[in-house]
C-alpha cells in the first residue's frame, strides 16, 4: 500500500495569488463588520421609520376627518349579534364530576423498554 506524501511548497504561491487572497479576506471581514454594525443599529432605523409613519398618519388625519354615521337599526343588529355570540360561549352543564379508574392495556407505543438507550447499544 502506497502512502501519499503531501508537501507544501511556498515557491508555488505567486504575487497575484497572495494579493487575491488578502483582498478576499479583507472584503469578507469588512462585509461582516458592516452587517454587525447594521444589525446592532437596526432598532434605531425602525424607530425612525415608525415615528415618520406616525407623523404622516397624524398629518393626513388633520386634513380629512372621517365621520362614521350608524343608524339605530345597525346598532341594534350589532348588539343582538354580540348578545347571541356571547350567550352561546358558555353551555349549561350539570356540574357533576365523576372519577373513574381506567385500566390501561399494554401498548408498545408507551413501553419504556423500547427507549432510546436500547437502540444506542446496537451502534
C-alpha positions in Angstrom: 0.0 0.0 0.0 1.4 3.3 -1.1 1.4 6.3 1.2 0.8 9.7 -0.4 3.1 12.4 1.0 1.5 15.9 0.9 4.0 18.7 0.7 3.5 22.4 1.0 5.7 24.4 -1.4 5.8 28.2 -0.7 7.5 28.8 -4.0 4.3 28.0 -5.9 2.5 31.0 -4.4 2.9 33.9 -6.7 2.3 37.6 -6.1 -1.2 37.7 -7.7 -2.5 34.7 -5.7 -1.3 36.4 -2.5 -3.0 39.7 -3.4 -6.2 38.0 -4.3 -6.3 36.0 -1.0 -5.6 39.1 1.1 -8.2 41.2 -0.8 -10.8 38.4 -0.4 -10.2 38.2 3.3 -10.5 42.0 3.7 -13.7 42.1 1.7 -15.3 39.4 3.8 -14.2 40.9 7.1 -15.5 44.4 6.0 -18.8 42.9 5.0 -19.1 41.1 8.3 -18.3 44.3 10.2 -20.8 46.3 8.2 -23.5 43.7 8.8 -22.8 43.6 12.6 -23.0 47.4 12.7 -26.2 47.4 10.6 -27.9 44.8 12.8 -26.9 46.5 16.0 -28.4 49.8 14.7 -31.5 48.2 13.2 -33.7 49.3 16.1 -32.9 52.9 15.6 -33.8 52.7 11.9 -37.1 51.0 12.8 -37.9 53.7 15.4 -37.1 56.4 12.9 -39.4 54.9 10.3 -42.2 54.3 12.8 -42.1 57.9 14.0 -42.2 59.1 10.4 -45.1 56.9 9.6 -47.0 58.1 12.7 -46.3 61.7 11.8 -47.6 61.1 8.2 -50.8 59.5 9.7 -51.3 62.4 12.0 -50.9 64.9 9.2 -53.3 63.0 7.0 -55.9 62.7 9.8 -55.9 66.5 10.3 -56.8 67.1 6.7 -59.8 64.8 6.3 -61.6 63.8 9.5 -63.6 60.6 8.9 -67.1 60.6 10.3 -68.9 57.3 10.8 -72.6 57.6 10.9 -74.5 54.5 12.0 -78.3 54.2 12.2 -80.1 52.7 15.2 -81.0 49.6 13.2 -77.3 48.9 12.5 -76.5 49.4 16.2 -79.4 47.0 17.2 -78.2 44.3 14.8 -74.7 44.5 16.1 -75.8 44.4 19.7 -78.1 41.4 19.0 -75.3 39.5 17.2 -72.9 40.1 20.1 -75.5 39.0 22.7 -76.2 35.8 20.8 -72.5 35.1 20.3 -71.6 35.6 24.0 -74.6 33.7 25.3 -73.6 30.6 23.2 -70.0 30.5 24.6 -70.9 29.0 27.9 -73.0 25.9 27.8 -75.0 25.0 30.8 -73.7 21.9 32.5 -74.8 19.7 35.4 -71.6 20.4 37.4 -71.2 16.8 38.4 -67.7 15.4 38.5 -67.1 11.7 38.4 -63.7 10.0 38.6 -63.5 6.5 37.1 -60.4 4.4 37.1 -59.5 3.3 33.6 -57.2 0.3 33.3 -54.6 0.7 30.6 -53.8 -2.2 28.4 -50.2 -2.9 27.3 -49.2 -1.0 24.2 -45.7 -1.0 22.7 -46.2 2.7 21.9 -45.9 3.7 25.5 -43.5 1.0 26.6 -40.3 2.1 28.3 -38.3 -0.9 27.2 -38.0 0.4 23.7 -36.4 3.7 24.8 -33.5 5.4 23.1 -30.8 3.8 25.2 -31.5 0.3 23.9 -31.2 1.4 20.3 -28.0 3.2 21.0 -26.3 -0.1 22.2 -26.6 -1.5 18.7 -24.5 1.2 17.0 
